[in-house]
Amino acid sequence: MTLAEFKDIFDQYYTPIKNFLYYKSGDIDQSEDLAQDVFVKLWDKREEVQLDTVKSYLYTIANNMLLNKIRHDKVVVNFAERNKNQQEEYSPEFQLQEKEFKQELEAVIGSIPEKQREVFLMNRIEEMTYKEIAERLELSVKAVEKRMHGALAHLREHIKYKI
């Protein structure tokens, strides 16, 4: 798929995809974000996409992304509900330890070698699979696994707390 073909597809389908997501979710901001993510994914997979099936592919991606978002939101809500009482009961000492741990964690993540840190953050923050990371970075899955192993080993070695 060329850039011109992608632009034509984007111009043709962005609004219908956004509206589809809005009708299903009822949240216009979330719909716009997910619609943009749909086209990012289309661009990432442009070599594999057949132009004659692009419409159904876009709607499938949109629907799957919305379902994943809903599942994630349910997990967050359930976690918040279960831990609501605990959060209110935390002592100032615990809150201070938590703050110190977060600072230490950020510093340790910052000290991970760049290539390992990149893979670690793509996996843990962006929730990408090793295969997706390998494709984006043009590496083998084994290379991604090795970098992730190095990042995790670095974390274990440099964090005082047991995680």
C-alpha positions as a Markdown table, in Angstrom:
| # | Residue | x | y | z |
|---|---|---|---|---|
| 1 | Met | 0.0 | 0.0 | 0.0 |
| 2 | Thr | 1.4 | 3.3 | -1.0 |
| 3 | Leu | 1.1 | 6.5 | 1.0 |
| 4 | Ala | -1.4 | 7.9 | -1.6 |
| 5 | Glu | -3.5 | 4.8 | -1.2 |
| 6 | Phe | -3.3 | 5.0 | 2.5 |
| 7 | Lys | -4.4 | 8.7 | 2.4 |
| 8 | Asp | -7.3 | 7.8 | 0.2 |
| 9 | Ile | -8.4 | 5.1 | 2.6 |
| 10 | Phe | -8.0 | 7.3 | 5.6 |
| 11 | Asp | -10.1 | 10.1 | 3.9 |
| 12 | Gln | -12.8 | 7.7 | 2.9 |
| 13 | Tyr | -13.1 | 5.6 | 6.1 |
| 14 | Tyr | -11.9 | 7.8 | 9.1 |
| 15 | Thr | -15.3 | 9.4 | 9.7 |
| 16 | Pro | -17.3 | 6.2 | 9.3 |
| 17 | Ile | -14.9 | 4.3 | 11.6 |
| 18 | Lys | -15.1 | 7.1 | 14.2 |
| 19 | Asn | -18.9 | 7.1 | 14.0 |
| 20 | Phe | -19.0 | 3.3 | 14.3 |
| 21 | Leu | -16.9 | 3.5 | 17.4 |
| 22 | Tyr | -18.9 | 6.3 | 18.8 |
| 23 | Tyr | -22.2 | 4.5 | 18.3 |
| 24 | Lys | -20.8 | 1.5 | 20.1 |
| 25 | Ser | -19.1 | 3.3 | 23.0 |
| 26 | Gly | -21.0 | 6.6 | 23.4 |
| 27 | Asp | -17.7 | 8.4 | 24.1 |
| 28 | Ile | -16.6 | 10.8 | 21.3 |
| 29 | Asp | -13.1 | 11.4 | 22.6 |
| 30 | Gln | -12.5 | 7.6 | 23.0 |
| 31 | Ser | -13.9 | 7.1 | 19.5 |
| 32 | Glu | -11.5 | 9.6 | 18.0 |
| 33 | Asp | -8.5 | 8.1 | 19.8 |
| 34 | Leu | -9.4 | 4.5 | 18.8 |
| 35 | Ala | -10.1 | 5.6 | 15.2 |
| 36 | Gln | -6.6 | 7.0 | 15.0 |
| 37 | Asp | -5.2 | 3.9 | 16.5 |
| 38 | Val | -7.0 | 1.8 | 13.8 |
| 39 | Phe | -5.3 | 3.7 | 11.1 |
| 40 | Val | -1.9 | 3.5 | 12.8 |
| 41 | Lys | -2.4 | -0.3 | 12.9 |
| 42 | Leu | -3.4 | -0.3 | 9.2 |
| 43 | Trp | -0.2 | 1.6 | 8.4 |
| 44 | Asp | 1.9 | -0.8 | 10.4 |
| 45 | Lys | 0.3 | -3.8 | 8.6 |
| 46 | Arg | 0.2 | -2.0 | 5.2 |
| 47 | Glu | 2.3 | -4.7 | 3.5 |
| 48 | Glu | -0.1 | -7.5 | 4.5 |
| 49 | Val | -3.4 | -5.7 | 3.7 |
| 50 | Gln | -5.3 | -6.3 | 0.5 |
| 51 | Leu | -7.0 | -3.3 | -0.8 |
| 52 | Asp | -10.2 | -5.1 | -1.8 |
| 53 | Thr | -10.8 | -6.2 | 1.8 |
| 54 | Val | -9.6 | -3.0 | 3.6 |
| 55 | Lys | -13.0 | -1.9 | 4.7 |
| 56 | Ser | -13.8 | -5.1 | 6.6 |
| 57 | Tyr | -10.3 | -5.2 | 7.9 |
| 58 | Leu | -10.7 | -1.6 | 9.3 |
| 59 | Tyr | -14.0 | -2.4 | 11.0 |
| 60 | Thr | -12.6 | -5.6 | 12.5 |
| 61 | Ile | -9.6 | -3.7 | 13.9 |
| 62 | Ala | -11.9 | -1.0 | 15.3 |
| 63 | Asn | -14.3 | -3.5 | 16.9 |
| 64 | Asn | -11.4 | -5.5 | 18.4 |
| 65 | Met | -9.7 | -2.3 | 19.8 |
| 66 | Leu | -13.0 | -1.2 | 21.3 |
| 67 | Leu | -13.5 | -4.6 | 23.0 |
| 68 | Asn | -9.9 | -4.6 | 24.3 |
| 69 | Lys | -10.5 | -1.1 | 25.7 |
| 70 | Ile | -13.7 | -2.2 | 27.4 |
| 71 | Arg | -12.0 | -5.2 | 28.9 |
| 72 | His | -9.2 | -3.1 | 30.1 |
| 73 | Asp | -11.5 | -0.5 | 31.7 |
| 74 | Lys | -13.4 | -3.3 | 33.5 |
| 75 | Val | -10.2 | -4.6 | 35.0 |
| 76 | Val | -9.2 | -1.1 | 36.1 |
| 77 | Val | -12.7 | -0.6 | 37.7 |
| 78 | Asn | -12.7 | -4.0 | 39.4 |
| 79 | Phe | -9.2 | -3.3 | 40.8 |
| 80 | Ala | -10.1 | 0.1 | 42.0 |
| 81 | Glu | -13.3 | -1.3 | 43.7 |
| 82 | Arg | -11.4 | -4.1 | 45.4 |
| 83 | Asn | -8.6 | -1.9 | 46.6 |
| 84 | Lys | -10.7 | 1.2 | 47.5 |
| 85 | Asn | -10.8 | 0.4 | 51.2 |
| 86 | Gln | -7.1 | -0.5 | 51.3 |
| 87 | Gln | -6.2 | 2.8 | 49.6 |
| 88 | Glu | -8.0 | 4.8 | 52.3 |
| 89 | Glu | -6.3 | 2.8 | 55.0 |
| 90 | Tyr | -2.7 | 3.4 | 53.8 |
| 91 | Ser | -0.5 | 5.0 | 56.5 |
| 92 | Pro | 1.6 | 8.0 | 55.7 |
| 93 | Glu | 4.7 | 5.7 | 56.2 |
| 94 | Phe | 3.4 | 3.4 | 53.4 |
| 95 | Gln | 2.6 | 6.3 | 51.1 |
| 96 | Leu | 6.2 | 7.6 | 51.6 |
| 97 | Gln | 7.7 | 4.2 | 50.9 |
| 98 | Glu | 5.5 | 3.9 | 47.8 |
| 99 | Lys | 6.6 | 7.3 | 46.6 |
| 100 | Glu | 10.3 | 6.4 | 47.2 |
| 101 | Phe | 9.8 | 3.1 | 45.3 |
| 102 | Lys | 8.3 | 4.8 | 42.3 |
| 103 | Gln | 11.2 | 7.2 | 42.2 |
| 104 | Glu | 13.7 | 4.4 | 42.5 |
| 105 | Leu | 11.9 | 2.4 | 39.8 |
| 106 | Glu | 11.9 | 5.4 | 37.4 |
| 107 | Ala | 15.6 | 5.9 | 38.0 |
| 108 | Val | 16.4 | 2.2 | 37.4 |
| 109 | Ile | 14.3 | 2.1 | 34.2 |
| 110 | Gly | 16.2 | 5.2 | 33.1 |
| 111 | Ser | 19.5 | 3.4 | 33.7 |
| 112 | Ile | 18.6 | 0.4 | 31.5 |
| 113 | Pro | 20.7 | 0.4 | 28.3 |
| 114 | Glu | 18.7 | 2.2 | 25.6 |
| 115 | Lys | 17.9 | -0.8 | 23.3 |
| 116 | Gln | 16.8 | -2.9 | 26.3 |
| 117 | Arg | 14.8 | 0.0 | 27.7 |
| 118 | Glu | 13.1 | 0.6 | 24.4 |
| 119 | Val | 11.9 | -3.1 | 24.2 |
| 120 | Phe | 10.9 | -3.1 | 27.9 |
| 121 | Leu | 8.7 | 0.0 | 27.6 |
| 122 | Met | 7.1 | -1.1 | 24.3 |
| 123 | Asn | 6.2 | -4.4 | 26.0 |
| 124 | Arg | 5.1 | -3.2 | 29.4 |
| 125 | Ile | 3.7 | 0.3 | 28.6 |
| 126 | Glu | 2.5 | 0.0 | 25.0 |
| 127 | Glu | 1.5 | -3.7 | 25.6 |
| 128 | Met | 3.1 | -4.8 | 22.4 |
| 129 | Thr | 3.9 | -8.5 | 21.8 |
| 130 | Tyr | 7.4 | -9.6 | 21.1 |
| 131 | Lys | 6.4 | -10.2 | 17.5 |
| 132 | Glu | 5.0 | -6.7 | 17.1 |
| 133 | Ile | 8.1 | -5.2 | 18.7 |
| 134 | Ala | 10.3 | -7.3 | 16.4 |
| 135 | Glu | 8.4 | -6.1 | 13.3 |
| 136 | Arg | 8.6 | -2.4 | 14.4 |
| 137 | Leu | 12.3 | -2.5 | 15.2 |
| 138 | Glu | 13.1 | -4.8 | 12.3 |
| 139 | Leu | 14.7 | -7.4 | 14.6 |
| 140 | Ser | 14.2 | -11.1 | 15.2 |
| 141 | Val | 11.8 | -12.2 | 18.0 |
| 142 | Lys | 14.9 | -13.9 | 19.6 |
| 143 | Ala | 16.7 | -10.5 | 19.6 |
| 144 | Val | 13.7 | -8.9 | 21.3 |
| 145 | Glu | 13.5 | -11.7 | 23.9 |
| 146 | Lys | 17.2 | -11.2 | 24.6 |
| 147 | Arg | 16.8 | -7.5 | 25.1 |
| 148 | Met | 13.8 | -8.0 | 27.4 |
| 149 | His | 15.7 | -10.6 | 29.4 |
| 150 | Gly | 18.5 | -8.1 | 29.8 |
| 151 | Ala | 16.1 | -5.3 | 30.9 |
| 152 | Leu | 14.4 | -7.6 | 33.5 |
| 153 | Ala | 17.8 | -8.8 | 34.8 |
| 154 | His | 18.9 | -5.1 | 35.2 |
| 155 | Leu | 15.7 | -4.3 | 37.1 |
| 156 | Arg | 16.1 | -7.3 | 39.4 |
| 157 | Glu | 19.7 | -6.4 | 40.1 |
| 158 | His | 19.1 | -2.7 | 40.9 |
| 159 | Ile | 15.8 | -2.6 | 42.8 |
| 160 | Lys | 16.1 | -3.0 | 46.5 |
| 161 | Tyr | 12.5 | -4.2 | 46.9 |
| 162 | Lys | 11.4 | -7.7 | 46.0 |
| 163 | Ile | 9.0 | -7.5 | 43.0 |
